């Protein structure tokens, strides 16, 4: 049965997988020239050597960190209130549709959420050694973990001026220890930040984009017929949760939910845009904990209804995977390819190089104009043979991975005519043969 566990990898997952197949020193060298810290790839590197490189291994690794996040959501809600609310919070986090997507994504998003949520729990419990380890794990997972530290910094200031200064001093020492622990990555971070400042693929976000992030996180993360109803019920539940005396707890959770989202939106207005929903998915956790904490009688059946709707949405997503079936494309190519055929990735802007490499079909990017490729398409990992600017003259048959039709390709690859065209989801594979007079 095809599910999100074993469906084909897509580009970013393929990039991570190819990177994690390198030797570890080479992995660190390459990723320092890309845009991410190395912790996800470190765990993937270890998993590959222990269990192999299949899609199930990759997705299972992500799912483990997803479960760790859910566990710490339970711990935070139980610490604030009780285990019953902790269980509701865990269920809401587990079934939240947007978060559920990234439970099976072979990238760093679930490990980022696990690191941040663990960091918040140990911060609240004042377990400073565990806090330092969890926070460093978050920072070495994704740069957006820094916005969670902004939240903690605000609570440090509150503790310093209005609370217990001894506790504030412990917080400060822990922040310093985190800074020291992150020092080895400061130079790569600086270089990566400079790369992003030079131009990124994200457009400047609008107020509509901001609203959509909130909607995605509160129930509409998977576009399905019950998604809007789920989001409305979540919003009603959040309003009901305000009828409580636990103001300090709600302020902490609300700041964790809102500050990273609003801060990145504001930064993206003045500088290079970095506002993107999956970079901020760890803010889903406090929203679900707040919803679980609602104590009015009406809230409990509402929360149960939300969990039921979330479950239906998730099950549809789990059993009907939507990623391009690249494994099927690769199988077709392997069966029909002849020894002298040339395979190419035709679209430089939306190439499938990493999927091609993962599924072992040699298909370099065809870049006839020699246009420089932007760093965010994975240039740090590319080799010289991964890009070609012309078709060798002796090539009699070309196999093109493309979003174009064969007819459109004939205009680009003059002298070649389409002989076969096969569709794989939204992607085409086109065989073209040289026209002989």
Secondary structure as GFF3:
##gff-version 3
##sequence-region A 1 437
A	DSSP	alpha_helix	11	20	.	.	.	ID=ss1
A	DSSP	alpha_helix	24	31	.	.	.	ID=ss2
A	DSSP	alpha_helix	39	51	.	.	.	ID=ss3
A	DSSP	alpha_helix	55	80	.	.	.	ID=ss4
A	DSSP	alpha_helix	83	95	.	.	.	ID=ss5
A	DSSP	alpha_helix	97	102	.	.	.	ID=ss6
A	DSSP	alpha_helix	109	125	.	.	.	ID=ss7
A	DSSP	alpha_helix	128	139	.	.	.	ID=ss8
A	DSSP	three_ten_helix	143	145	.	.	.	ID=ss9
A	DSSP	alpha_helix	146	162	.	.	.	ID=ss10
A	DSSP	alpha_helix	165	182	.	.	.	ID=ss11
A	DSSP	three_ten_helix	183	185	.	.	.	ID=ss12
A	DSSP	alpha_helix	186	197	.	.	.	ID=ss13
A	DSSP	alpha_helix	207	215	.	.	.	ID=ss14
A	DSSP	pi_helix	216	220	.	.	.	ID=ss15
A	DSSP	alpha_helix	227	240	.	.	.	ID=ss16
A	DSSP	alpha_helix	247	270	.	.	.	ID=ss17
A	DSSP	three_ten_helix	277	283	.	.	.	ID=ss18
A	DSSP	alpha_helix	284	292	.	.	.	ID=ss19
A	DSSP	alpha_helix	297	319	.	.	.	ID=ss20
A	DSSP	alpha_helix	326	336	.	.	.	ID=ss21
A	DSSP	beta_strand	342	345	.	.	.	ID=ss22
A	DSSP	alpha_helix	353	358	.	.	.	ID=ss23
A	DSSP	beta_strand	364	366	.	.	.	ID=ss24
A	DSSP	three_ten_helix	375	377	.	.	.	ID=ss25
A	DSSP	three_ten_helix	379	381	.	.	.	ID=ss26
A	DSSP	three_ten_helix	384	386	.	.	.	ID=ss27
A	DSSP	beta_strand	387	388	.	.	.	ID=ss28
A	DSSP	beta_strand	397	402	.	.	.	ID=ss29
A	DSSP	alpha_helix	406	412	.	.	.	ID=ss30
A	DSSP	beta_strand	416	424	.	.	.	ID=ss31
A	DSSP	beta_strand	427	434	.	.	.	ID=ss32
###
